[in-house]
Amino acid sequence: MKLPHLNELTTAYRYYAYGRQALVEALRLANVLPGDEVLVPALICKDVLSSIHTVGAKPVFYQVDKTLAPVLLPNSSLIKAVIAVNYFGFAQDLEPFFDYCRKFSVKLIEDNAHGYLSANIDGVLLGNRAPLGITSIRKTMRIPDGARLHVSDKQLSELLPDQLQLNEKPLGTRYLLQQRFSKVERLTRLPLLRWARSIVRLRRFLLTGEFITTSTTLAETEVVVPVGPRESSMKEIQKLDEQAEVKRRTELYDRVSSALDKSKISPVHGHLPENCTPYGFPFFGDTEAAKDVQRLVNRFGVEVIRWPDLPEAVVADAPDHYSNIWLVNFL
Ligand SMILES: Cc1ncc(COP(=O)(O)O)c(C=O)c1O
């Protein structure tokens, strides 16, 4: 058995329903107060902004290049925390962030929402590399909720609130059906989940006139109230065969990569780094290319999704590589 890395032993965890709630707690522990600023990548989803908004702070954006690494980290005396994102479960190089945080005495938060079970090349679990981290486990597993706050800084861990009470709600029919469908789909290759998704979209279209739910600017200013996850979700997390899941995801990455070898898309990453457990296969391409990719990966029972739903302040001047990024989601 692999021995846990030193900081896996010293990192304290608290569980929440959603990653954005864990982030609110991380920002509070970083002592981000109303009127402060938080440095956040411009390539981000609206939910992260809602956490910043909830503590009364203002987001200051930094740009990322096509490798999804920061271009420049701007400074201001109001900045109290910096968020570094492990996009799609790939370890972000934290060295520039550590330098920045040392220089300006601000706290680093490792946003590992996408990277449950993923580690860096030294085998350190993502989310545990900075004083504060978050992981949205529900993005890697079919559960209705489940996210984690990681506190690796000894002093901060002394300020950590108690674990919030777990919710007694069951997993719910939708998740049980999805889990069953997904198992059957993997065994038989019958696209049950795809059919179910089409039915859901058709129903939504008939009710609202839209096939996909689009979030509004309101999503950026929603007040996030931290609550505990369902006990039933926590049981699913404990039951997960982690090694089998890591193997499934890493093998799927290779198979999807080979299947897309001759397509028009550009993968975000040239290869899968050692110890990386990917959220999926990220690529750049236009809508037509994404449709082609969906056709090519249908046989693996996986779905192509667009990420992120960019913040309003970013969308107008967003460089192409923010708007044409897609993910073959391995859920
Ligand atoms: C990078 C990132 N951080 C945080 C979150 C928030 O996670 P959750 O949806 O569990 O609140 C998301 C959600 O999409 C995300 O993509």
The ligand as an SDF file (V2000), in Angstrom:
LIG
                    3D

 16 16  0  0  0  0  0  0  0  0999 V2000
  -12.9640   25.7740  -10.9520 C   0  0  0  0  0  0  0  0  0  0  0  0
  -14.2180   25.6380  -10.1380 C   0  0  0  0  0  0  0  0  0  0  0  0
  -14.1760   25.9820   -8.8320 N   0  0  0  0  0  0  0  0  0  0  0  0
  -15.2610   25.8650   -8.0380 C   0  0  0  0  0  0  0  0  0  0  0  0
  -16.4600   25.4080   -8.5400 C   0  0  0  0  0  0  0  0  0  0  0  0
  -17.6520   25.2910   -7.6340 C   0  0  0  0  0  0  0  0  0  0  0  0
  -17.9610   23.9350   -7.3920 O   0  0  0  0  0  0  0  0  0  0  0  0
  -19.4660   23.5460   -7.0410 P   0  0  0  0  0  0  0  0  0  0  0  0
  -20.2340   23.5240   -8.3370 O   0  0  0  0  0  0  0  0  0  0  0  0
  -19.3720   22.1840   -6.3900 O   0  0  0  0  0  0  0  0  0  0  0  0
  -19.9640   24.5810   -6.1210 O   0  0  0  0  0  0  0  0  0  0  0  0
  -16.5470   25.0670   -9.8930 C   0  0  0  0  0  0  0  0  0  0  0  0
  -17.8370   24.6360  -10.4560 C   0  0  0  0  0  0  0  0  0  0  0  0
  -18.0080   24.4740  -11.6360 O   0  0  0  0  0  0  0  0  0  0  0  0
  -15.4020   25.1660  -10.7060 C   0  0  0  0  0  0  0  0  0  0  0  0
  -15.4390   24.8250  -12.0040 O   0  0  0  0  0  0  0  0  0  0  0  0
  1  2  1  0
  2  3  1  0
  2 15  2  0
  3  4  2  0
  4  5  1  0
  5  6  1  0
  5 12  2  0
  6  7  1  0
  7  8  1  0
  8  9  2  0
  8 10  1  0
  8 11  1  0
 12 13  1  0
 12 15  1  0
 13 14  2  0
 15 16  1  0
M  END
$$$$
